[in-house]
Amino acid sequence: MADKKFIVLVALLLIAVFIWMVDFSKFNLSNFARSGKEGKIVYAYEPVIGGKLEARCMEIYMIDPSTRRKKRLTHNNFYDNMPNLSPDGKKIVFMSARKELKDYAALSHQIYIMDSDGKNEKQLTFTKGNSMQPSWMPDGKRILFRTQGNRGITGKYRWCIMNADGSNIQTLDEYLGFHIPGAPYFSPDGSKIAYMSSGIWIINRDGTGRRQLTHGECGATLAWSPDGEKIAFIWYEKTGQGYFGPIHKPYLKIIDVNTGKIESFALKHGLQHLSFSPCGKWLVGSGFGALYKVNIETKREKRIIGRPRIGHKCPQYYWPDWR
């Protein structure tokens, strides 16, 4: 019996020495999340407070899609949304409205940047109008965003590109040397751009090779596969007529960029803001009150976080980005 107590005492002593010697500060969320095969997902979370959605308390979170371990990255109780991870996974750009105003519509939305663990937050834009929808350029050095500039909240939006520190802002037309109608979606290697204009179009970075991939079907947002071979979007097809109007069913559509062939299959949940997994086998999207991932090979849908509710009196998840 004494021998067993001695063994237990030695084991506890070794554990204590291990804890004392290891610097756990090095085990930050970025290292932890990228250690898994499935990478990491950032998203915005809008809670229900007092029986209603409270956008002013929307915050940015990160989750490991395999373990479902999550961490809150912003702690300001303001409107933080549209997070986007840098190609190397070390930085996050996002949109935020930080002023205390009674009129929510009058809030000024600006672009911010922070480390992937939520530290070293910095404001990048200081426009009179709204600046929103930031995303990293494929080179990881510049940021694409949509802004009203200094023309106020009634000004016309335009797409611009700036350095990761907020300097050297250019319009997209200036940067490319030609005009693209619709939101631009750069391929992972930056050689091509997809955009929506009565369908989905694709064009080379130098303005050549313009091709139309779909006629009418375009969805709300597009997502490039990591290898640049496919583009995914959600399309709602009318399936009948209900008491309150037409009934639509969501379909996930995946286009082969080289051949133009479209694969389509029905979804159980209507999704928005698609993003491919690093391996290219999954897509993540936000549904009503939950985040879902879809296996594009097996067509299987799996809930990552949240509850599959319908309506606007439950917490909501927005703009997931997977790296």
N, C-alpha and C positions, 0 to 999 in steps of 0.2 A: 504493500500500500504506500509505503514511504517512497519507493522508487517511482511510482506513478506520479506522486505529488512533485517530486524533483523534476521529472520530465516536463510536466505542465509548467512549472516555474521557469525552467530554462526556455521553453517555447515562448512564453509571455515576454521574457527578457529579450529574446531575439527580435520579436515583433516590435518592442519598444525601441530597440536600437535602430531597426529599419526605418521606423517612422521619424526618428530623430535625424537620420542621415539623409533621407530623401527630401529634395526640394520640390514640394508639391505645387509651388507657384508656377513651375514649368508646365504643369498639366492643365493648360488653359482649354477653353471650349473649342478653340480653333483646331488645336492638335487632336483633341478627342474626337471631334466630329469628322475630320478628314481621315482618321485612321480606319474607318469602316469602308467597305466596298461601295456602299450606297451614298457616301458623301453626306451633305447636310442641306437642310432646307431653312430658309428664312421666310417669315410671313408677318403680316399685320393682324392683330387681334383686337376686335371691337367688343367690349363687354356690355352686358345689360345691367344698368343701374337704375333702381327705382322703377322697374318694369318697362324700361325702354332702352334702345340702343344708345350708347353714349359715345359718339364719335370723338369728343374732345379728350377722351381717355384712351384712345387707340394707341397701342404700343407695338414695338417690334420684338419678335421672338425668334428663336432658333430651335430646331428639333432634329434629332437623329432619327431618320425614317425607319431604321431597323429596330432600335430599342425604344423609340418613342419618348426618349428623355428630352425634355425641353428646358430652355432657359430664357428668361426675360432679359432683353438687351437694353431697352430704354426705360427710364424711370422718371418721367416728367409729368405724366397725366395730361399731356396735350395730344394733338392729332398727329400721329406718326404713321405713315403708310407708304406703299410702293417700294419696299426694300429690294435691292438688287446686289448680289454678291459679285465681287471682282473675279476675273478669270482664275486667279491664284487662290481665291477664297480668303484673303487676308483683310479685305476692306468691304464695307457695305455703304452704298449710297441710298438715300431715301428722301421722301418728301415729308415736310413737317410744317405745322402752323402753330406758332408759339405765343401769340398774343392773346391776352384775355379780352375777348370782345363778346358782347351779348348777341350781336348779329353774326351767326356762324358763317353766313354767305359772304361777309365782308372780311373774313380771315385771309391773311396773306400767306400763301403756301410757298415755301422756299426749299432749296436742295441742301441737304446736309450729308456729311460723310463721317464714318467712325470705323474703328477696328472691328473685326468680326466677333470680338468678345464684348463689344459695347463701350469700349474705352476710347479716349482721345476724340471725342465728338467735335466737329467743326462745321460751321455754316459756310456754304460755298457761294450761294447767290443772295443778292440783296436788292431785288427788283421791286418796283412799285406794283407791278402786276404779279400774277401767280407764276411760279416756276415748278414744274411737276414732272412725273413719269420719267425719272432718271434711269439710265441703264448704261452699263460699261461697254465701251468699244472693245472689239476683239483684242486690241493690243494691250489692254489693261492700263493704259496711260491717260485715256480721255473718256469723257462722259457725254452721252447723248441725252438731251432733255428737251422738254416742251415748255415754252415760256411766252408770257405776254410782254416781257421786257419792262420798260419803264413807262408804258402807255396806260397803266392802271388795269383794274379788273375787268374793264369793258373792252380792252384792246384785243386785237386779233392774235391768236396763237401762231407761233412759228417754231420750227425745230432748230435747235442750236447744238453745238459741240464745244466743250471746254476742257482744259486740262484738269487733272485730278485735284489740283489745288485751287480750282475756280478761276484761273487766269486764262487769257487768250480765248475769249468767247467768239465763235464764228457762227454764222447761219449755216444750215446744212447745204443750201445752194452754193454758198461761197466755198465750203469745204469740198464738195463733190465737183463743182464746176457745172452742174446741171440741176434741173428741178425734178423732184419726185412728188407726185400727187399722193398724199396719204402717208400714214405712219411708216417709217423705215424699220426694217428688221435685218440687221447685218448677219451674214453667215458666220459661223465660228472662226473661220480663217480670214474674214473680212473681205473676201474676193467678190462676194455677191450681196445683193440687197433684195429682199422681198418687200412688197408693199401692196396695199389694197386700194383698188379703184374700179368699182363695178366688177369685182373678181380679184383674184390674186395674181400679181405679176412678179416677175423676177428679172433682174438686170445686173450686168457686171459692174464692178466698182468704178470702171472708167466710163460707164454710160453706154456701152455696147451690149449686144446680145439680148435685147428686150424681148421677153416671151410672156404670154398670158397662160397661166396654169389652170385657172378656173374661170367660169363664166357666170357671174352672179354670186356664187358661193364664196364667202370670204370670212365669216365669223367675226368675233370682236377683237381677238388678239391672235397672233401667230407664234409658233415656237419652232426653232430650228433644232434638228437632231445634232448631237455632238460631232458627228462625222460630216455634217453639211449635206447629207444625201436626201434628207426628208424634211418636210414642213408639216406641222400638225395644227389643226384648228377645230373648233366646235361649231357645228351647224345644226340649227333647229328646223326640222321638217314638219310640215303640217300633216297631221294624221286624222283629223276629224274636226267636228264642230261641237263645242260645249255650250252650256247655258250662258256663260260669261264671254264667250268668244271662241276663236279657233284654238284647237288643242295641238301643241307641238311636242315632238319627241326629240331629245338631244342625240346627236350622232358625232362620234369622233372620226375625223377624216384626216388621213395621212397621205401626203403627196410625195411621190418619187420625183425629185427635182430634175433628174436626167431624162426620164421617160415620160413624165407627166401623168403616169398611172396613179389613180386614187383608190386607196383602200378605205372602206367605210364600215363602221359597225355601231349598233345602237348602244347607248349607255343607260344605266339605271338612274344615274344622277346627272343633272345638268351642271356642267363645270365651266369655270371661267379662269382666265389668267394661267394658261398652260405653261409648263416648263419641263424639259426633258431631264432625266437622271443622267449622271456622268457616264454610265455604261450604255445609255441609249435604249434600254429595254423598258423603261417606265416613263410615264408622264404624271406629273402632279398637277392638280387643279383645285380651285376652291368651289365648294358647293354651298347649299343652304346649311349653315351652322357646322361645317366640317371641312377638312382637307382630305382628298382622296388621291390615291395613286392607281394608275391603270397600266397593266402589263400589255404592251402592244402586240405581243406574240400570242398569249393565251386569252386575251380580251377580258381578263379578270380585273375587277375593281376591288380595292381594299381601302377601308377608312384608316387614315393615319391618326387623326385627332379630331375631337369634337363629337357632336351628336347629330345624326341625320334628321334634322327637323326642317319643316317648311314654314316660312313666315319671317317676320322681322322682329319677333319678340324673343329671340334666342341669340346667344353670342355668335359673332360672325368672324370668318377668317378670310383674308384678302391677299392677293398678289404674292403667292408663293414663288420662290426662286430656288432652284436646285443646282448645287455645284458639287 
